[in-house]
Amino acid sequence: MARCAALAAVFLCALAVGCNAQTSGWKLLWNDEFQGKELNRAKWEPQIGNGCQFDIPGWGNNEMQWYTDVPQNLRVENGRLVLQALYDGAARKPFTSARVRTYGKFAVGPGQPYKTIRIESRIKVPRGMGVWPAFWLLPSDGANMGCSGCGRHGVWAASGEIDIMELANDMKSLQGTLHYGGEWPANTYTTAYYQLPGGASFADDWHTFRLDWTKKQMKWYVDGKLFSTKYSGNGTRNGWFSLGASPAGDPATAAPLPGDGPFDQKFYIILNLALGSEGTQFTTNHNGAAVTEEQLKLALQAAAGQAAQMHVDWVRVYGQ
């Protein structure tokens, strides 16, 4: 009996959030295990529409989808969040999908008392031409309901963007990206790529995507494997930097703000399943051709039996 009790305790510990070597010494700050019957709206806000409410139609990327919060596109089932892309040629908005964010509910960044922040999620992505899943962050400090990407240092991308995971099409090339610099079009970015051994697709299995973030450094991981490290420029262009809202002189040569901006503020979490178009560079084919509306339609129709669904097992945020 004592041996059975001990084994049971070990088993329960293994199931508990944070009870493993990778999170030993970390404090769980926020999480969602998606154990309810529907999305927890105390933690997440579904976003609706195509970005016009933020004056960025197509969400600034010429995306095709209209985001909804109806169960066909957004639901919790079997302990997982499901974001599903659909095509219905008879509908007023034929391409639909889902996007959720923690804006106004939870935001995080390194500082006191936690000098290192860990943000991670276990996700299974779909595949399909023009399909574009993402797990990413936008600034919370100074943000407002009418401006997506605004923050303490100005509008996008002067206040930064952190892309923990982006994949597209055949889901074979993972990207981890920082957007920073000046306000568009004086923005810049740095990207790192990672491919699975043997050219496997990330859509074939579940994967854990993670960011470890300190004041001066960010590290990107997939399944515990480090694939990118990026650094603060410390007020120079030798790393990430911000020009702020009104840089003096030519933005191409203007001096950055001192310090570690734009990533010296809190950010909120976003999960979404976007759909590309002719004008969406991220979903460009490997041969350099843009994804057409017809290709996207065919991809979603082909996925009818094995739906274009982004499954999220959990999202967890730790501090140390």
ZIBELKA-V104190 format. One line per field, one symbol per residue. phi: phi as a letter, one per 20 degrees, with the letter a starting at -180 (. if undefined). A space follows every 10 residues. Layout:
phi = ???
This chain:
phi = .fffffffff ffffeffneb ffdfnddfea abeleeebge ffdcdfddoc nffdmcgmlm clfefdfcdf gfdbadblmc ecdcecccfe efdfdcabbc begmcbbbaf reedfcddcb becdeecqgn ebfbcbccfd fnfbfebeof agdpegdfen bcdfbcbble mdcfcccdda ndfgeeebbc cddbcfgmmf efffbfbddb cdcdgdbccd cclnefcbcc cfelnceeqf bcemfcffnf gfcfffffnd feedbecdec cbcecfbged ffdfffenef feffffgfff ffegfcgfde dcfacccccb
